[in-house]
C-alpha cells in the first residue's frame, strides 16, 4: 500500500508543472509598469507564444512604437509594442486563435496579437486596448485578431502612452508612430515557471570594431 502511495505521488508531480490557467506578466516600461493577465486556458497557443518571448527576454529593450487613437472616441484606441521586424528576436509563427474559438473579446484593456495580412503571421508584436474594439473580433468572413488576456494594473500608463505625440508612418500606420518611443525595460512573468526556449540570442551579441594595431 505504501509503495502504491509513493508511486501515485511521483506520477502527480508533473501535473504541478502545468501552466497556470492565468499567467500574469509585468511589463516594466520607461513610462511605468503594466501588468497583464494572460488566459492560458482559452488561448493556450497564443499565451505559449507570448510567454516564450517573455521567458527568453526577447521583449527586453524593445519599445512601444505605435499609438492609434480613435477619431470618434477621444481617449480610446490602442498602443503597439514588440520586436517590430527584428529578425534576430523572432520566433516561429503559430496558428491564429480567433475570438470565435477562445471567446476572449477585444474589450477595454485587452491584450491582442498584432499580425500582418497572413492570419498566422502573429509573433513578437502585440497591442493593448484603451476602450473596446469589437471590430477586431472574428465575424463571418473575417478572422479578426487573437485577444488572449487583459490589463489588470497600469491602465493609466497605457492611456499615457496612447496620448503621446505621434507622426510619420505609412499606410495603416500613417500618423501613428510615437515620436519618442517608450522603452520596454523588462517583461517578466509573475506566475508559473519560466520556460526559456534555449534558442540563441543574437541581439545580445555585441558588435565590436576590430582593434587597431
VOBA-1610 file (N, C-alpha, C; in pm, whole numbers, padded with zeros to 5 digits, always signed):
BEGIN
Unk+00083-00119+00000Unk+00000+00000+00000Unk+00088+00125+00000Unk+00192+00124+00082Unk+00281+00238+00091Unk+00350+00262-00043Unk+00390+00155-00112Unk+00455+00167-00242Unk+00361+00232-00343Unk+00236+00189-00340Unk+00137+00245-00431Unk+00117+00394-00407Unk+00119+00435-00278Unk+00102+00575-00244Unk+00219+00658-00297Unk+00341+00605-00280Unk+00460+00675-00329Unk+00456+00690-00480Unk+00416+00583-00549Unk+00407+00588-00695Unk+00303+00691-00739Unk+00193+00698-00669Unk+00088+00793-00703Unk+00139+00936-00688Unk+00216+00960-00582Unk+00272+01094-00561Unk+00373+01129-00668Unk+00452+01031-00709Unk+00553+01055-00812Unk+00488+01093-00944Unk+00382+01021-00978Unk+00313+01050-01104Unk+00233+01179-01098Unk+00204+01227-00978Unk+00128+01351-00964Unk+00216+01474-00981Unk+00346+01459-00965Unk+00437+01574-00970Unk+00432+01650-01102Unk+00435+01583-01219Unk+00435+01658-01345Unk+00315+01750-01361Unk+00201+01715-01300Unk+00083+01798-01314Unk+00105+01937-01257Unk+00191+01949-01153Unk+00217+02078-01092Unk+00298+02168-01184Unk+00361+02108-01286Unk+00443+02186-01378Unk+00361+02246-01492Unk+00232+02214-01495Unk+00148+02270-01600Unk+00135+02421-01584Unk+00110+02489-01696Unk+00094+02634-01693Unk-00032+02668-01615Unk-00027+02767-01525Unk-00149+02810-01456Unk-00253+02857-01557Unk-00380+02851-01519Unk-00487+02894-01609Unk-00473+03042-01644Unk-00422+03120-01550Unk-00396+03263-01572Unk-00252+03292-01536Unk-00181+03357-01627Unk-00041+03391-01603Unk-00026+03543-01614Unk+00019+03604-01506Unk+00041+03748-01508Unk+00184+03779-01554Unk+00196+03885-01632Unk+00326+03932-01680Unk+00337+04082-01653Unk+00448+04122-01594Unk+00472+04265-01572Unk+00559+04321-01684Unk+00510+04425-01748Unk+00586+04498-01848Unk+00638+04625-01781Unk+00766+04625-01749Unk+00825+04744-01689Unk+00873+04835-01800Unk+00809+04951-01815Unk+00841+05043-01924Unk+00899+05173-01868Unk+00954+05253-01957Unk+01009+05382-01916Unk+00898+05480-01878Unk+00771+05443-01902Unk+00657+05526-01864Unk+00586+05472-01741Unk+00632+05358-01688Unk+00568+05295-01573Unk+00540+05148-01598Unk+00485+05081-01499Unk+00461+04937-01507Unk+00319+04906-01553Unk+00308+04801-01635Unk+00179+04749-01681Unk+00179+04600-01651Unk+00073+04550-01588Unk+00061+04407-01561Unk-00056+04352-01642Unk-00031+04246-01718Unk-00135+04181-01796Unk-00159+04040-01743Unk-00283+03996-01746Unk-00320+03860-01707Unk-00355+03783-01833Unk-00280+03678-01862Unk-00297+03602-01986Unk-00384+03478-01961Unk-00478+03454-02050Unk-00573+03343-02035Unk-00519+03218-02106Unk-00439+03141-02032Unk-00377+03021-02088Unk-00477+02909-02109Unk-00590+02914-02043Unk-00691+02808-02058Unk-00763+02819-02192Unk-00801+02940-02231Unk-00881+02958-02351Unk-00799+02993-02475Unk-00679+03048-02456Unk-00592+03083-02569Unk-00452+03025-02545Unk-00440+02893-02533Unk-00312+02830-02493Unk-00197+02855-02590Unk-00224+02850-02721Unk-00114+02867-02817Unk-00062+03010-02818Unk-00155+03104-02811Unk-00117+03245-02812Unk-00040+03282-02685Unk-00088+03233-02572Unk-00019+03259-02446Unk+00119+03193-02445Unk+00126+03070-02496Unk+00255+03000-02503Unk+00356+03080-02585Unk+00310+03134-02698Unk+00399+03215-02782Unk+00447+03339-02707Unk+00354+03412-02645Unk+00389+03536-02575Unk+00486+03507-02462Unk+00461+03401-02386Unk+00548+03367-02274Unk+00686+03323-02321Unk+00696+03266-02440Unk+00827+03228-02493Unk+00912+03354-02514Unk+00849+03460-02565Unk+00920+03587-02581Unk+00958+03645-02445Unk+00867+03634-02349Unk+00894+03685-02214Unk+01006+03606-02148Unk+00995+03474-02148Unk+01094+03390-02078Unk+01232+03394-02143Unk+01236+03423-02272Unk+01364+03440-02342Unk+01418+03582-02329Unk+01338+03670-02267Unk+01373+03812-02253Unk+01387+03881-02389Unk+01308+03833-02485Unk+01312+03891-02620Unk+01244+04027-02628Unk+01156+04058-02532Unk+01091+04188-02530Unk+01178+04295-02464Unk+01276+04253-02385Unk+01360+04349-02313Unk+01435+04437-02412Unk+01424+04568-02395Unk+01493+04659-02485Unk+01414+04696-02609Unk+01294+04639-02625Unk+01208+04679-02737Unk+01129+04803-02694Unk+01034+04846-02775Unk+00962+04970-02743Unk+00813+04961-02777Unk+00737+05048-02712Unk+00602+05081-02759Unk+00622+05186-02865Unk+00589+05153-02990Unk+00623+05238-03102Unk+00503+05297-03175Unk+00382+05252-03143Unk+00263+05296-03216Unk+00151+05332-03120Unk+00083+05443-03146Unk-00034+05483-03070Unk-00144+05519-03169Unk-00243+05432-03179Unk-00354+05451-03273Unk-00475+05503-03196Unk-00502+05632-03206Unk-00611+05694-03132Unk-00739+05696-03214Unk-00850+05669-03147Unk-00980+05672-03213Unk-01019+05816-03244Unk-01067+05841-03366Unk-01112+05974-03404Unk-01254+06001-03354Unk-01328+05895-03330Unk-01467+05909-03286Unk-01480+05913-03134Unk-01388+05844-03065Unk-01397+05834-02919Unk-01266+05881-02857Unk-01256+06007-02816Unk-01132+06058-02756Unk-01088+05976-02636Unk-00959+05952-02628Unk-00905+05875-02516Unk-00906+05725-02538Unk-00961+05681-02652Unk-00966+05539-02683Unk-00877+05507-02803Unk-00842+05380-02815Unk-00756+05334-02923Unk-00670+05219-02874Unk-00548+05207-02930Unk-00457+05104-02882Unk-00313+05149-02898Unk-00227+05086-02818Unk-00083+05108-02831Unk-00019+04975-02870Unk+00087+04983-02947Unk+00151+04863-03001Unk+00297+04858-02962Unk+00344+04738-02930Unk+00483+04720-02888Unk+00536+04587-02939Unk+00667+04568-02923Unk+00727+04440-02958Unk+00854+04453-03039Unk+00886+04347-03109Unk+01014+04337-03178Unk+01012+04401-03317Unk+00895+04448-03359Unk+00876+04504-03494Unk+00921+04400-03597Unk+01024+04430-03678Unk+01070+04335-03780Unk+01211+04285-03750Unk+01249+04287-03622Unk+01384+04245-03582Unk+01398+04093-03597Unk+01459+04048-03705Unk+01472+03904-03733Unk+01557+03832-03629Unk+01638+03906-03554Unk+01724+03843-03453Unk+01643+03792-03334Unk+01525+03849-03313Unk+01445+03815-03195Unk+01325+03726-03227Unk+01293+03710-03354Unk+01167+03645-03391Unk+01167+03495-03364Unk+01051+03445-03322Unk+01028+03301-03303Unk+00933+03253-03412Unk+00925+03122-03435Unk+00837+03070-03541Unk+00692+03113-03521Unk+00617+03137-03630Unk+00476+03174-03620Unk+00393+03057-03569Unk+00269+03085-03536Unk+00180+02983-03482Unk+00038+03008-03532Unk-00050+02909-03527Unk-00186+02925-03580Unk-00267+03030-03504Unk-00348+03106-03575Unk-00433+03208-03516Unk-00542+03144-03431Unk-00557+03191-03308Unk-00667+03150-03220Unk-00767+03266-03221Unk-00872+03252-03300Unk-00967+03362-03317Unk-01055+03379-03193Unk-01119+03495-03184Unk-01210+03520-03071Unk-01330+03425-03077Unk-01363+03376-03196Unk-01473+03280-03209Unk-01438+03148-03143Unk-01309+03117-03138Unk-01262+02992-03076Unk-01239+03010-02927Unk-01176+03122-02889Unk-01137+03143-02749Unk-01247+03205-02665Unk-01332+03285-02727Unk-01434+03356-02651Unk-01381+03481-02582Unk-01254+03514-02606Unk-01192+03632-02544Unk-01211+03750-02639Unk-01289+03847-02599Unk-01322+03959-02686Unk-01226+04077-02669Unk-01229+04164-02767Unk-01145+04284-02762Unk-01218+04394-02685Unk-01219+04378-02554Unk-01282+04474-02464Unk-01176+04571-02412Unk-01219+04669-02336Unk-01127+04767-02278Unk-01018+04697-02199Unk-00892+04728-02227Unk-00780+04669-02155Unk-00731+04537-02210Unk-00791+04489-02318Unk-00749+04359-02373Unk-00607+04368-02430Unk-00535+04255-02426Unk-00408+04241-02495Unk-00432+04148-02612Unk-00381+04184-02729Unk-00406+04107-02850Unk-00281+04104-02935Unk-00267+04000-03016Unk-00151+03988-03103Unk-00168+04072-03229Unk-00063+04146-03263Unk-00060+04216-03392Unk-00017+04115-03497Unk-00060+04136-03620Unk-00021+04045-03727Unk-00029+04115-03861Unk+00031+04056-03963Unk+00021+04106-04100Unk-00105+04048-04164Unk-00115+04054-04294Unk-00235+04005-04363Unk-00253+03854-04349Unk-00141+03782-04337Unk-00148+03637-04316Unk-00203+03611-04176Unk-00314+03539-04162Unk-00373+03515-04030Unk-00277+03450-03930Unk-00182+03372-03981Unk-00090+03300-03893Unk+00046+03369-03881Unk+00049+03500-03903Unk+00176+03572-03902Unk+00208+03640-03770Unk+00121+03626-03669Unk+00148+03691-03540Unk+00272+03630-03476Unk+00340+03711-03397Unk+00461+03659-03332Unk+00507+03747-03219Unk+00593+03844-03248Unk+00656+03922-03142Unk+00605+04063-03127Unk+00484+04093-03175Unk+00427+04227-03159Unk+00284+04214-03105Unk+00248+04306-03018Unk+00118+04297-02952Unk+00061+04436-02929Unk-00069+04441-02900Unk-00136+04568-02872Unk-00210+04560-02740Unk-00225+04677-02676Unk-00305+04692-02555Unk-00415+04792-02586Unk-00539+04756-02557Unk-00653+04841-02591Unk-00691+04936-02479Unk-00725+05058-02518Unk-00785+05155-02427Unk-00924+05180-02484Unk-01023+05113-02428Unk-01157+05116-02485Unk-01182+04991-02567Unk-01307+04955-02589Unk-01340+04834-02665Unk-01311+04850-02813Unk-01280+04738-02879Unk-01255+04736-03023Unk-01321+04612-03083Unk-01454+04606-03085Unk-01524+04488-03138Unk-01492+04460-03284Unk-01445+04562-03357Unk-01410+04541-03497Unk-01291+04448-03514Unk-01219+04421-03405Unk-01105+04329-03410Unk-01147+04184-03382Unk-01272+04164-03341Unk-01323+04030-03314Unk-01356+03957-03445Unk-01357+03825-03437Unk-01394+03744-03554Unk-01544+03758-03583Unk-01577+03750-03711Unk-01716+03751-03756Unk-01721+03677-03890Unk-01837+03644-03940Unk-01846+03570-04066Unk-01766+03638-04177Unk-01674+03563-04237Unk-01592+03615-04344Unk-01471+03694-04299Unk-01449+03706-04168Unk-01336+03783-04116Unk-01282+03714-03991Unk-01154+03676-03993Unk-01095+03602-03882Unk-01061+03690-03762Unk-01033+03817-03785Unk-01002+03906-03674Unk-00865+03881-03615Unk-00848+03923-03491Unk-00719+03913-03422Unk-00733+03825-03298Unk-00619+03790-03240Unk-00619+03697-03126Unk-00600+03773-02994Unk-00711+03802-02926Unk-00705+03855-02791Unk-00673+03739-02699Unk-00591+03762-02596Unk-00552+03649-02511Unk-00535+03686-02365Unk-00592+03798-02324Unk-00583+03839-02184Unk-00623+03984-02170Unk-00592+04044-02054Unk-00629+04182-02032Unk-00537+04247-01929Unk-00533+04378-01930Unk-00453+04454-01835Unk-00522+04450-01698Unk-00446+04417-01594Unk-00502+04416-01458Unk-00442+04527-01373Unk-00338+04590-01421Unk-00276+04702-01349Unk-00199+04787-01450Unk-00211+04919-01437Unk-00133+05007-01523Unk-00209+05066-01640Unk-00343+05067-01635Unk-00417+05127-01746Unk-00387+05276-01760Unk-00351+05341-01648Unk-00313+05482-01657Unk-00188+05498-01742Unk-00098+05401-01735Unk+00023+05403-01817Unk-00013+05382-01963Unk-00104+05289-01989Unk-00150+05263-02126Unk-00206+05391-02187Unk-00290+05461-02113Unk-00351+05583-02164Unk-00249+05695-02181Unk-00150+05696-02093Unk-00045+05798-02104Unk+00036+05776-02232Unk+00067+05651-02262Unk+00140+05621-02386Unk+00054+05654-02508Unk-00075+05621-02499Unk-00167+05647-02611Unk-00173+05796-02645Unk-00153+05881-02544Unk-00165+06026-02564Unk-00036+06092-02613Unk+00072+06016-02626Unk+00199+06074-02668Unk+00193+06127-02810Unk+00274+06228-02842Unk+00277+06282-02978Unk+00317+06176-03080Unk+00250+06177-03194Unk+00277+06078-03299Unk+00293+06147-03434Unk+00342+06070-03531Unk+00359+06122-03666Unk+00420+06013-03752Unk+00462+06049-03873Unk+00530+05954-03961Unk+00444+05834-03996Unk+00509+05726-04033Unk+00440+05603-04068Unk+00382+05606-04209Unk+00342+05489-04255Unk+00283+05475-04389Unk+00160+05385-04382Unk+00071+05402-04477Unk-00048+05318-04490Unk-00127+05316-04358Unk-00153+05197-04303Unk-00232+05187-04180Unk-00162+05252-04061Unk-00029+05269-04070Unk+00048+05326-03960Unk+00063+05478-03973Unk+00011+05537-04079Unk+00034+05679-04106Unk-00014+05767-03990Unk+00079+05850-03941Unk+00048+05942-03833Unk+00041+05879-03696Unk+00073+05748-03685Unk+00055+05677-03559Unk+00185+05636-03490Unk+00300+05669-03548Unk+00427+05629-03488Unk+00464+05724-03374Unk+00489+05669-03257Unk+00523+05752-03141Unk+00659+05818-03166Unk+00662+05950-03156Unk+00783+06024-03191Unk+00899+05994-03096Unk+00868+05972-02970Unk+00969+05930-02872Unk+00920+05799-02810Unk+00952+05687-02873Unk+00900+05557-02828Unk+00929+05529-02680Unk+00838+05456-02619Unk+00851+05419-02478Unk+00922+05284-02468Unk+01030+05280-02393Unk+01112+05159-02387Unk+01052+05054-02295Unk+01057+04929-02338Unk+01023+04815-02253Unk+01153+04773-02184Unk+01166+04807-02058Unk+01289+04778-01985Unk+01299+04628-01959Unk+01189+04569-01916Unk+01188+04425-01889Unk+01044+04373-01892Unk+01028+04249-01936Unk+00899+04180-01933Unk+00921+04049-01857Unk+00853+04034-01743Unk+00875+03917-01659Unk+00742+03856-01614Unk+00734+03725-01616Unk+00614+03657-01568Unk+00610+03664-01415Unk+00489+03670-01360Unk+00467+03672-01215Unk+00409+03541-01165Unk+00369+03454-01257Unk+00308+03325-01220Unk+00373+03213-01299Unk+00373+03094-01240Unk+00428+02978-01309Unk+00580+02981-01312Unk+00636+02892-01390Unk+00781+02877-01400Unk+00827+02915-01540Unk+00930+02998-01548Unk+00983+03040-01677Unk+01031+02920-01758Unk+01004+02923-01888Unk+01043+02813-01977Unk+01115+02869-02100Unk+01240+02911-02083Unk+01315+02965-02198Unk+01324+02862-02310Unk+01324+02910-02433Unk+01328+02819-02548Unk+01465+02756-02569Unk+01568+02820-02517Unk+01704+02770-02537Unk+01763+02812-02671Unk+01688+02889-02748Unk+01739+02936-02877Unk+01846+03043-02855Unk+01931+03061-02954Unk+02036+03161-02945Unk+01975+03300-02940Unk+02049+03396-02884Unk+02002+03534-02870Unk+02100+03628-02941Unk+02093+03630-03073Unk+02191+03709-03149Unk+02186+03858-03123Unk+02070+03910-03075Unk+02062+04054-03049Unk+02149+04096-02929Unk+02192+03996-02849Unk+02276+04026-02733Unk+02425+04026-02766Unk+02457+03978-02885Unk+02597+03972-02925Unk+02645+04111-02961Unk+02744+04159-02889Unk+02797+04292-02916Unk+02884+04291-03040Unk+02866+04392-03120Unk+02949+04408-03240Unk+03058+04507-03208Unk+03181+04460-03205Unk+03294+04547-03172Unk+03380+04568-03294Unk+03428+04689-03309Unk+03519+04719-03420Unk+03653+04652-03393Unk+03718+04599-03497Unk+03846+04533-03477Unk+03948+04631-03418Unk+04029+04577-03329Unk+04131+04661-03262Unk+04236+04707-03363Unk+04278+04829-03345Unk+04380+04885-03432Unk+04519+04852-03378Unk+04608+04812-03466Unk+04744+04778-03424Unk+04841+04878-03484
//
